[in-house]
Structures are given as C-alpha cells and as structure tokens.
Amino acid sequence: MELTPTAFVPKPIRIVVIGAGISGIQFLKDVTTRLPNVNITVYDKNSQEGGTWAENRYPGCACDIPSHAYQYSWNPNPRWSRLYAEAAEILDYLKSTVTKFDLRRYIQFGTTCTGANWDEKNSEWNVSLQSNGITNNEVSVKCDVFVIAVGRLNNWKLPDIEGLDMFQGRVIHTANWPQGLDYRGKDVAVIGNGASSTQCLASLRKDARSITNFVRGPTWLVPHVFSSNGEPQVNCQHYLPYTQARTTSDRRTDSHDTIKKFETEPDSYLQFRLKIEKKLAYSFRGLWANSNAAKEFTQNAKQHMTNKINDQQTLKALLPTEYKAGCRRFTPADKYLEALDQSNVELVSTPIKQVEGNAIITTDNKRRTYDMIVCGTGFEPYAPRFPIKGSGTANLSELWSTDGGYESYLAATVAGFPNFFVFNTPICPDNGSAYPGIERTSDYIIRVIDRLQKDHLRDGMVGAMLIVV
C-alpha cells in the first residue's frame, strides 16, 4: 500500500528489531524500500537468518502448506523441488532472499535480547542485548521504535516428567536437533503427536530399530489438501478426501516442464499460486463453529482416520471425542498414520509416570528402555522470552498470560506499549500460509511509523487510540 504524500520532511527515526526470520526479513525489506531517514538494526540470537527454519531441522521437518503459497509475494520462487518443501529448502529460500535484496548488512547475528523498557521522559525504548558466548558484556541500545519479530515456533519446551533430566541416554527436542545425530539401529521414544512429532516419527521409523510413540491425548489427523501436482485431493469446504483424483494434469509441480513454465510465464505461475491460496482460504468455512461445514468437516475427518487406522486400540487413542475438528490446529499426517502400521512402531497412550535410568515407566508400571527420547512437545508460542515493560506499570509478561487475557490491537500493537510492534501476536491471522498475514502486519506497522515521521510525533499508543505530540 502506498504511503500518504506530505510536505513535511520525515524526521530521522531509529528502529530496533528482534528476530531475522520470516517476519523480520519482511519488515526489513519494507523499511529499507519505503521509509526514508531510518536507522534500523535487526538482532538475532542465531548465527544465520531464517528463524524457525534455521532452528527446526529434525528428520522429516517440512512445511504442511504448499511451498508456492509459503513465500513472499514480492519474491516468488518458481523452482521449488516439491509441493511441500522441507526445512533446508525453505531456509535456502529465506537466505537467498536476504542476499538478493542486500538485507544482511542490517542484521547482527549471535545477539540475544535480554530485556526492554519504555523511557517515558525521553519517549524511547532502552533495549538490553547480550552477545552469545561472552559473559558480562550486556549493552543497552536506544531506539524510537521497538519491533518483536521472533515468531512462535522456536521457544521450545520439554515435558514436565519426573527424572527426564537424569535419563541415561539422549534427550532431544525436535526444535533443538543436533546436526549429524545418528539414530540408526536405536530404540527411540517419541513423545507427542503434534506436527513436529508426526513428521519426525515418520522419518525416524525408516532407520531406527524400534520407535515407541507416547501420546498424551487424541488429535485430528487429516490428509494434505493438495496432491504433488498442486491439484486439490480433498474438498476444501468439508475437508473430505475426493473418491477420485480431481486433477487436470498428472504433471508434478517439481517436474522440469512445470518449473520451466513457471519461470517463463510469470502470469501462469501467479494464477497457480492464487488458486492454491483460494483453496486454503476456502477451508476456513470448515472451522466456523457450529456451522454445517464444521459439522461435516468433523465427520469427514473422523471417517478419514477410521479408514486409515487399522488397529482399533490405536484408533481409540488417537480419535478425538471431546472436541471438534478445528478447535486446535489439525495435523496433515498420512505418513505418520502409515508409520503406525509398521512392525517396529508402537503407540502408547498410557500416561508416563517417570523416567528412571534408561527407561520410561508408565502409570501401569510397565518399563520400556530406550537409547534416546525425542520430545515433540511444542513451544511457548506467546510468552515473552525477556521482560518487556511499557508505559507506567505495563508488563507484557503479565498481559500475555492466562490472567492477562492475551490482549493485542490489530494483531500488531499492544495498549500501554508506545512505539512497540509485534508480529504473530496471540490473536493474529492463522489460516493457511503465514506469509500474507505477516505482509499485511508489516504494511500496517510501516504506515504507523510513516505517520510518526511525517507528523513529527514523539510516540503513539495505537491500541489505546492515543498519540502524543
């Protein structure tokens, strides 16, 4: 969106951004191409850009959104090697984007933010930073605008299990996977049945001697929306698998001819991407509470799991009965369901009591021994990783808690925190690809900063509808 012309000279402004993943790269691109008189630095704790896709590298890690919709609108990639790209290819795309648009010179890697507080008197943020691996070197930088772009899928958490920290083998979280880890011929326990666990288990199963999947509760496991050639293989209104292939072509999106067509015919590629996005958006109908589409979605998801899971005990453990499909994020997991049918995979729904020595003991006192425990137990997606204190007594950790209510305004600002912007707030666009919502959030932030510059404002609390000159 174009910014409003003005006769005033935009005032100089200093921006500090935390996070160089998808959101940080998007915002950096917008700032450097749309705002004048800006000094911006992006700080990231990792040694490279990429955020989620730099940290999550477990076997089988991939995006469950089609690659052609999971990219920046301003940097389309026609050469995806598969419809659902794996983590390494997504990271390569993000790194090549940073290189192509010369953004790396604004990023400082290996730097962790340890806190930030708003200075009422001077209308500026004081941001505390620590260089990784160096003690007693915390520094404070001042800025007019403070932006959090750390994402939701890298603040990983281990399960609270007695004795887990004393396990005699290796304990690994999927989001902290050691490079070169050898799991061949090993007995592996996988805890969890969310997106990370299901992807990881399906891949580990091929080389591990045995895998035991410990699940705490049921979850909706559904097919991918699209087949390998980009054609829908489910009815997106009801998430019902088509009984016959509904394809206009057997050509895969990663075939030489298709890639060449996308490279030489940008309009054709754009139409293909729009088709995918529209199908993804249409699936939202099935998430509308108490609608006919939602009821059919739940029924059809149940039928899909019933058809795919042969063992009745496994079906009983995995099929939700207490909540409908869409109440929590559902998981495209046909490869996981296929893995559960293999002879070297066991699913256990009995709760874990404790870990002792090299064994996991369940509440029925059964003892199973393992070489390693893989925890696909999720993240703390919204809790701030460092203290952020705004105007007066405003504290983001308290506000973004069960008691605080997880408040935000337009999924970008928070009342009580002037000149402070956040990507991926607790209430933000979350249907389909993450990129469109991130692009719109960045555009909104840019337009607010543009007003701060052109109207020579000191600070603005957009969420409280208050701007101070």
Secondary structure, DSSP 8 states (H G I E B T S, - for coil): ------SS----EEEEEE--SHHHHHHHHHHHHH-SSEEEEEE-SSSSS-THHHH---TT-B-SS-GGGSS-TTS--TT-SSSS-BHHHHHHHHHHHHHHTT-GGGEE-SEEEEEEEEETTTTEEEEEEEETT-TT--EEEEESEEEE---SSSSB-----TTGGG-SSEEEEGGG--TT---TT-EEEEE--SHHHHHHHHHHTTTSSEEEEE-SS---EE--SB-TTS-BSEETTTTEE-SS---S----TTSHHHHHHHHH-HHHHHHHHHHHHHHHHHGGGGGSTT-HHHHHHHHHHHHHHHHH---HHHHHHHS-SSS-TTSS--EE-HHHHHHHTSTTEEEE-S-EEEEETTEEEETT--EEE-SEEEE---B--SS-SS-EE-STT-BHHHHSSTTTT---BTTTB-TT-TTEEESS-SS---SS-HHHHHHHHHHHHHHHHHHHHHTT-SEEEGGGTEEE-
